Amino acid sequence: MTISQLISKLKPSATLAITSRVKQLKSDGIDVIGFGAGEPDFDTPDYIKFAAIESLKSGFTKYTPTSGIIELKEAICEKLWKENGISYTPQQVMVSCGAKQAIYNCILTLCNEGDEVLIPSPYWLSYPEQVTLARATPVFIETCDKNDFKVVRDDIERNLTNKTKILIINSPCNPTGTVYTKEELCEISHFAINAGLYIISDEIYEKIIYDDVKHSSPASFGEEFFEKVITINGFSKAYSMTGWRLGYAACSSNIIKAATMLQDHTTSGPNSFTQKAAVVALNAGGSTAEMVSEFDKRRQYIVERLNNIDGISCMLPKGAFYAFPNVSDLFGRKIADQNATNSFELANLILNRAKVAFVPGECFGSKSHVRISYATSMENIKEGMNRLEKLLVA
């Protein structure tokens, strides 16, 4: 069997692979603490579940319009106006099978073969793979701990060519937890748009932020931003609806029309009865305060524990539910009669010897870090940090 060259270039999802391996080890009776999952450990709220059940009972189980039911698109528009200060119409919204599909639809809609897409690094691991699938070229803008993993105008300017088409912004960021201020976003967005670029603003973690930090949406900054910014969001993180697979894109109607045509020939419309539940999720005005408060406790605890281990330094993330510690000082150090020279080797060593699972930073564009999800119980976090500390200080 011959696999296409395009598909052969893709890398598997490391986060899904780590999660799968942890589940397999647990099924084999091995006590593993997993920090790989990119989903809240909280259950979907009952009022959302009940709405889906009622939708099923009423027989709302057939195909829906490709871009989503009108009630959901209207609810999304109302949400974006009230919470983000962006005025969209339902014709400017496309609901997809997760924010991941919404992003991919828009990249494929905008990019021609050979176009370039600017991606701040570290990055969510699916961005470059989706760009590759569009036969475009991912161009990485390197960031580091010292600048809070943020790009600035000069970084974008240095990487611009006549082939650059899109800048991807992810704030709050997976994997770093970085959150851009309104002023920072305005400066880089203004420059990118004046340079003729589109901006894909991935805002899926917007409601999971700490320390009174404020989320800002680039499309809200003015008319010129509105025309060139694609706002991406969804229900998986804020409403703990990861398995429901619902996300959306909002932008100018010509892009939505084209992206919807693409969706016509791939997945068609998203799941019918989950869309009804999503309407209730938006309209009920449920609060994420309790979930974010718990994440905050875990965040502070895990970062303090990590920073107390010699050879590890970790910034306090401002959003999402990941710690992204720098572990490069551990490379080459003798650990349990072994030594690791990169984050892949270190993560494997820790998994094999301490039965603690992290995701190597190389998956996100950094050789110096690992990603640790604290979307797990405090009990697991304490036990995982105890095991890590015991391994590294022995």
N, C-alpha and C positions, 0 to 999 in steps of 0.2 A: 504494500500500500504506500502511495506517495502522498505526503502531506505538503500543502502549498508552502511556498517560501515565506509568504506573509505570516501565516500561522506559526511556522517554525521559528520565527524571530521572537515570538512572545515568551515572556517569563511567567511561570505559574505564580499565583497569589501566595506569598509567603505567610500572610496572616491566616488564611484559610488552611494552609498546609500545617502550620504550627497547631492550630486549633484541632485539626483532624488527628494529628499525632498524639496530642494530649488525650483526646477522647479514646484513642486506641489503647494507649498505655493504661488508662483508667479501667477500660473494659478487660484488660489483661490482669487486673488486680494490683497495679502499681500506683502508689500514692503520689500523684503529681499535682503541683500547684501551677495552674496555667495563668499567665499574664498576657496572652496573645489576643484575646477576643476584642473586637472593635464594636461591641454592642453593650448597651446598658444591661445590668443584671437585675433591673427592676421589671416587674411584670407590666404588660399593657394594662392601663386603667380599665376597671370594669365597665364604666359607662361607654367606652369605645367598643369593648367586646359585645356588650348588649346591643349596641347599634348594628353591628355586623350580624348578630343572630336574628334580630328583627328583620333586617334586610333579606336574609335567607328565607325566613318564614314567609315573607311577603312575596316571594318568587322573583326577587330582583337578582337573577342569576344568568342573564343573557349578555350578549355583546353590548358594549357601550361605544359611543363615539371614540374614535382613535385618540383624540387629545384629551379625553376625560368628560365626565358628565358636567352639564352646565352648572348644577348646584355646587359642585366642588370647585369649579373654576371661579365662580362668583365668591365663594368663601375664601379662596386663596387671594383673590384681588382685594377683598376687604381686609384680610390679615396683613397683606403687604402695605396697604395704605395706612392702617392704624398703627402697626408696629414698626414699619420700615420707612414710611414716608414716601412710598413709590406708588404712583397712580397707573395701574394697568387695567385693561379691559379683558373679559374672558377670551377674546380673540388673540390676546397676547400671552396666553398661558397654555402650556402643554403638560399634561400629567402623564408620567411614565412609570415603568416597573422599577421604581427606585430612582434616587438621585443619580446613581451611576449610569443608568440608561439615558437619563436626561442630558448629562454631560457628554456622553458619547454621541448621542444624536446631534448635538450642537457642534461638536468638533467635526464630525463627518459632513455636516451641512455646510460649514464654513471653509473647510480646508481643501485645497487642490493638492495633487501630488507635488512634492517638493517644497510646499510651504513650511514655515517654521513656527513652532509654538514655544513661547517662553514659559519655563516652569521653575519657580523658586525651589531650591533644594536645601534641606530635605523636603520631600513631597509625598503625597498619598500615592501609593505604589501603582495605582491603575492609570494615573494621568499619562505617563509616557507610553504605556501599552496601547491606550486608546488612540493616542496621536499616531503611533506606528500603524495601527489598523486603518487609519485614515490616509495612509501612505504619505503622511507629513513627517517632519523631523522634530523630535523634542530637543530643545536647547535649554540646558540647565543653568540657572543663576545661583552660584554657590553662596550660602550664608553660613554663619557659625554662631556658637554660644555667645561670643563677645558682642555681637550686634543683635542679640535676642532673636536670631534666625529671621531677620527682616531684610528685604531688599529695599533699596532706595532708588531714586531717579537715575543716578549715575550708573547703577548696576544694569538697569534696563537699557540705557543709552549705549553702553559698551557692547551689549549683545544684539543690538538691532542690525538687521540687514534688509535688503530690498525684498527678501522672502518672508520676513516676519509677519504673521497674520493675527496671532492671538497671544494675550498674556493671561495666564491662569493665576488667580488669587484665591487662597484658601484661609479665611480668617473667621473664627478660630481655626487653627491649623492642626491637622493630623499629619505627622506624628508629634510635633514639637509643643503644641499647646499655645503657640504664639497668637496674640491678638493685636492687630494694627489699630492705632488710634485713627480717629476721623481725619485728622490733619495729615497723617502719614498716607492713608489711603487716597485722600484727595490729591496729594502731590504726585504719587506714582500713577494714579488713574488719569489725571489730567495730561501728564506727559505722554502716556501710552496712547490715549485717544488722539492727541494732537499729532502723534506719529502715524496715525492711520490704523491703529490696532483695534481689534475687538477685545473685550475683557470678559472672561468667564469667572464670575464671582461665586465660589462654592461656599455657601453659608449654612451648611447642614448642622454645624455645632453652635449656631448663634445663641441658643438659649442656655448653653452650658458654659458659663463664664463666672469669674470670681473677682473678689477684691473691688467690687463696685466698678469694674471695667465696663465700658459701654460698647455695644456692637454697632457698627455702621455699615450701611449698604451703599456701595459706590453708585448704583443707579439713582440714588436719591439726591445726588449732589448738584444736579442741574440738567437741563434739556440735552446738552451735548453728551452727558454721561448716559442718560436714559437711552439714547439711540444706539449706543455702542456697547452697553453692558448687558450681559446675560446673567440674570440672577437665578442661582440654583439653590433649591432647598428641598425639604421632604419631611417625613414623619418618623423616620427610624430612630433618631436620637432623642429628640425632645419628648416624644410620646412613647418611647420604648416600643416601637412598632417595626423592628428590623425585619421580621419574617413576613410582614404584610406587603412589602415591596411596593411602596408608593413614594414617588418623588416628583418634582416638577421643575420646569424652566419657565421663566418669564422674561420677555424681551420684545423687540419690535415685531410686528405682525408678519412681516415678510420672512423673517427667520423662523418664526413659529410655524408658519404655513409650510415651509420647505421641510423642517424637521418632522412635522406631523406626517408629511407624505412618506418620509423615510420610515417612520414608525408604522405607517399603514402596511408596509411590506416586510416588517420584521415581527414585532410582537402584537401588532394591532393595539386596541385599547387595553388599559390595565384592568385588573380584577374588578368585577362589578360591585360586589357587596362590600369590599374593603373601601371603595370610594365613598359609599354611603357612610361608613364608619368614620372616614376621614373628615367628612363634612361636620359630623357631630364633634370630632376632636377639635376642630377649629372654632366652631360656634359656641361650644360649652365653656370656653375660656378657662380650661383646667390649668392649674399652676404646676410649674416644674420646681418650685422652691424647695420642697422636701428632698427631691432627688439631688438637686444641685448642692444642698447643704450637706448631704451625706458624702457626695463626691469630694466636697471641699475638705471634710475631715480626713478622708483617705489621702487626698492630695498632699496635705500638709504633713501627715504622718509618714508617708512613703518617701517623700523628698528628704525629710529630716533623717530618716534611717539610711537612705542612700548616701547622703553627704557625710555621714559619720563613718563610712567605710573607706579606709585608705585606698586610694587608686580610683575612686569614683567621685565625680562632681555632677551635680544636677541642678539646673535652673528650676525655679518654681513656675510651672505653667500657669497661664492666665485663663485658659479655656480648654474645652474638650475634656477627655478623661485619660490622658496619657502622660507619663513621665518619660523624658528622653535623655537619660544620663549619658555623660561622656565617660567611656570606660577605656579609653586608649592607654591610660597609664597602667592598665592591667596586662597589656599585650607584652609577651615575652617573660612575664613573671611566672615562676613555678607555682602551679595550683594543682594540688592533689597529684603530684608527680608528672604533671603535664604542663604545657604552656600553649597559649593561644596567640596567634599573630594578627587576628582580625576579629570582627564582631561575630561572623559566622562560626568560627572555631570556638570563640568564647561562649556563645549561646549554647552550642552543642555540649561543651564541657560542663556548663552549669546544669543543663538538662540531665546529662548522663550521671553526674556525680551528686547533685543536690536535689534532683527531681523538681526543678523549677524551670518554667518555660518562658523565655523572653523572645522577642522578634529581633533578629539582627538588623542593625542600622543600614547595612548595605542595601536592603530591600527598599529603603526610603531615600537612598542617595548619600548616605553618610557611612564612612568606614569606622568612625570613632564612637558611635553610639549604639545603644539598644533601645527598643521601645518597650515600655512596660505599661500595660493597661491596668488602671486601678478600678475598672468596672467589675469588681469582684468584692466579696465580703471583707470586712476588716479582719476577721479571723484568718482568712486566706492570706491577706496582705502581711499580717504579723508573722504567720508561720513561714511564708515565702521569704521574708526579709531575715528571719532567724536562720533559715537554711543557707541563704546566700552569705550571710555574715560568718556563719560557722565554716563554710567552705573556704572563704577568702582570707580569713584571719588565722586559720589553722596552721 
